[in-house]
Amino acid sequence: MKAIVLRELGSVDNLKLEEVPDPQPGPGEVVVRLHAAALNHRDVFIVQKLYPNIKLPAILGSDGAGVVSAVGEGVSAELLGQEVVVNPSLEWGDDERTQGPKYRILGMPEEGTFAEFIKVPAENVNPKPAHLSFAEAAALPLAGLTAYRAVVTRAQVKTGETVLVTGIGGGVATFALQIAKALGARVFVTSGSDEKLARAQSLGADGGVNYKTADWGKQLVALTGGGPDVVIDSAGGDALETSARILKQAGRIVFYGATTGLAKNLDLYRLFFKQATLMGSTMGSPREFAALLDLYAKEQIHPVVDQVFPLAEAAAAHRHMEEAGQCGKIVLQIA
Ligand SMILES: NC(=O)c1ccc[n+]([C@@H]2O[C@H](COP(=O)([O-])OP(=O)(O)OC[C@H]3O[C@@H](n4cnc5c(N)ncnc54)[C@H](OP(=O)(O)O)[C@@H]3O)[C@@H](O)[C@H]2O)c1
């Protein structure tokens, strides 16, 4: 099969299309012929050597959708030919509250989805929601699951609450916006780009401010009428510090990344006085993945796809993410 192979770190130009052996399903596994895959910031961090335990050569990619083309011993042949979405959370474990010791994310160390075929445990494929194209379905898994856990399981956003999603151009952030809107919240966003703020409003955001302006926190307090009940953040740094400052009494902050670094000036005095809750979050369990797919099917929501690149142009797709050029998910078309 053809796959994008990474043999050397440091530059997205090292992501090269190569011929590699087809994966064979072992007991309990399936092989999926991929129609589309999608990028996550994790893939860029790996190329930039900013990720732990990297093993080379590697086929990156955590997100994919396609058709089951082979099944291993002990797997029902009824799966053959089914259109599926791949769940990149491998071996979450038995505890809904947290991932277990064997937990891994597809696409490092296991071979990932930037390839014509992928081998995964049979329990890691779910039926593709019928209203989604393969490109949209491939956009959903890692970022959608992260947003679902952050907004639904951790923040427990309720109808009528005010939610702030920072850095709305981000893949996870666009899902957080869609999910919080589906729950009936008022959703405000930040971005470093006025075009992305306008795009977010066309996707249902109730308003937004540019985090490159000095007083963006004050602007948000005015815009929301008193600050957010809930903040969903992955930027860290100033985004988290300012969000904590403008959070309402008894507010919740869920963070699932720290793209811009540590929040060294987080005002702890203010946080305890506000009775605030600060929660870390990651991807999620198989139950949450199924619930995410159900929500998108029930509400007929379409993931926000920024741009689709052919598999062979994976390097250009990664460069687009490195430059934060996207609003939504960057997809690779395979079949
Ligand atoms: N814990 C987990 O399981 C998990 C899962 C998924 C992602 N993550 C982490 O979450 C982060 C985002 O991932 P992603 O795949 O969604 O990345 P992405 O699509 O590349 O999005 C990154 C976004 O961060 C925003 N940003 C940059 N500087 C900012 C600032 N100063 N204030 C606010 N926003 C800022 C930008 O938004 P604008 O373009 O709008 O300016 C950018 O589009 C990464 O750190 C990733 O590793 C963690």
The ligand as an SDF file (V2000), in Angstrom:
LIG
                    3D

 48 52  0  0  0  0  0  0  0  0999 V2000
   -5.4280   16.2250   25.6900 N   0  0  0  0  0  0  0  0  0  0  0  0
   -5.8060   15.6620   24.5540 C   0  0  0  0  0  0  0  0  0  0  0  0
   -6.2430   14.5160   24.4740 O   0  0  0  0  0  0  0  0  0  0  0  0
   -5.7430   16.5230   23.3350 C   0  0  0  0  0  0  0  0  0  0  0  0
   -6.5200   16.2060   22.2310 C   0  0  0  0  0  0  0  0  0  0  0  0
   -6.5060   17.0610   21.1430 C   0  0  0  0  0  0  0  0  0  0  0  0
   -5.6950   18.1820   21.1610 C   0  0  0  0  0  0  0  0  0  0  0  0
   -4.9100   18.4300   22.2420 N   0  0  0  0  0  0  0  0  0  0  0  0
   -4.0550   19.6340   22.2800 C   0  0  0  0  0  0  0  0  0  0  0  0
   -4.8930   20.7740   22.0950 O   0  0  0  0  0  0  0  0  0  0  0  0
   -4.2330   21.7510   21.3160 C   0  0  0  0  0  0  0  0  0  0  0  0
   -5.0630   22.0870   20.0860 C   0  0  0  0  0  0  0  0  0  0  0  0
   -5.1150   20.9460   19.2310 O   0  0  0  0  0  0  0  0  0  0  0  0
   -5.8190   21.0250   17.7980 P   0  0  0  0  0  0  0  0  0  0  0  0
   -5.5460   19.7350   17.0950 O   0  0  0  0  0  0  0  0  0  0  0  0
   -7.2150   21.5260   17.9380 O   0  0  0  0  0  0  0  0  0  0  0  0
   -4.8530   22.1470   17.1450 O   0  0  0  0  0  0  0  0  0  0  0  0
   -5.0260   23.1480   15.9480 P   0  0  0  0  0  0  0  0  0  0  0  0
   -6.1600   22.7230   15.0710 O   0  0  0  0  0  0  0  0  0  0  0  0
   -3.6700   23.3130   15.3360 O   0  0  0  0  0  0  0  0  0  0  0  0
   -5.4250   24.4960   16.7210 O   0  0  0  0  0  0  0  0  0  0  0  0
   -4.5330   25.3020   17.4060 C   0  0  0  0  0  0  0  0  0  0  0  0
   -5.2260   26.6570   17.6120 C   0  0  0  0  0  0  0  0  0  0  0  0
   -4.6960   27.2490   18.7790 O   0  0  0  0  0  0  0  0  0  0  0  0
   -5.1040   28.5930   18.7400 C   0  0  0  0  0  0  0  0  0  0  0  0
   -4.1930   29.4810   19.4400 N   0  0  0  0  0  0  0  0  0  0  0  0
   -2.8910   29.7100   19.1800 C   0  0  0  0  0  0  0  0  0  0  0  0
   -2.4230   30.6610   20.0280 N   0  0  0  0  0  0  0  0  0  0  0  0
   -3.4530   31.0320   20.8290 C   0  0  0  0  0  0  0  0  0  0  0  0
   -3.6180   31.9780   21.8880 C   0  0  0  0  0  0  0  0  0  0  0  0
   -2.6030   32.7430   22.3030 N   0  0  0  0  0  0  0  0  0  0  0  0
   -4.8450   32.0900   22.4670 N   0  0  0  0  0  0  0  0  0  0  0  0
   -5.8650   31.3320   22.0560 C   0  0  0  0  0  0  0  0  0  0  0  0
   -5.7730   30.4230   21.0500 N   0  0  0  0  0  0  0  0  0  0  0  0
   -4.5830   30.2780   20.4570 C   0  0  0  0  0  0  0  0  0  0  0  0
   -5.1870   28.9960   17.2600 C   0  0  0  0  0  0  0  0  0  0  0  0
   -6.5000   29.5470   17.0840 O   0  0  0  0  0  0  0  0  0  0  0  0
   -6.8300   30.6850   16.0020 P   0  0  0  0  0  0  0  0  0  0  0  0
   -6.3660   30.0880   14.7030 O   0  0  0  0  0  0  0  0  0  0  0  0
   -8.2920   30.8740   16.0890 O   0  0  0  0  0  0  0  0  0  0  0  0
   -6.0510   31.9140   16.3850 O   0  0  0  0  0  0  0  0  0  0  0  0
   -4.9620   27.6750   16.5260 C   0  0  0  0  0  0  0  0  0  0  0  0
   -5.8010   27.5040   15.4170 O   0  0  0  0  0  0  0  0  0  0  0  0
   -2.8350   21.1870   21.0330 C   0  0  0  0  0  0  0  0  0  0  0  0
   -1.9680   21.6450   22.0480 O   0  0  0  0  0  0  0  0  0  0  0  0
   -3.0440   19.6970   21.1520 C   0  0  0  0  0  0  0  0  0  0  0  0
   -1.8790   18.9990   21.4400 O   0  0  0  0  0  0  0  0  0  0  0  0
   -4.9210   17.6360   23.3250 C   0  0  0  0  0  0  0  0  0  0  0  0
  1  2  1  0
  2  3  2  0
  2  4  1  0
  4  5  1  0
  4 48  2  0
  5  6  2  0
  6  7  1  0
  7  8  2  0
  8  9  1  0
  8 48  1  0
  9 10  1  0
  9 46  1  0
 10 11  1  0
 11 12  1  0
 11 44  1  0
 12 13  1  0
 13 14  1  0
 14 15  2  0
 14 16  1  0
 14 17  1  0
 17 18  1  0
 18 19  2  0
 18 20  1  0
 18 21  1  0
 21 22  1  0
 22 23  1  0
 23 24  1  0
 23 42  1  0
 24 25  1  0
 25 26  1  0
 25 36  1  0
 26 27  1  0
 26 35  1  0
 27 28  2  0
 28 29  1  0
 29 30  1  0
 29 35  2  0
 30 31  1  0
 30 32  2  0
 32 33  1  0
 33 34  2  0
 34 35  1  0
 36 37  1  0
 36 42  1  0
 37 38  1  0
 38 39  2  0
 38 40  1  0
 38 41  1  0
 42 43  1  0
 44 45  1  0
 44 46  1  0
 46 47  1  0
M  CHG  2   8   1  16  -1
M  END
$$$$
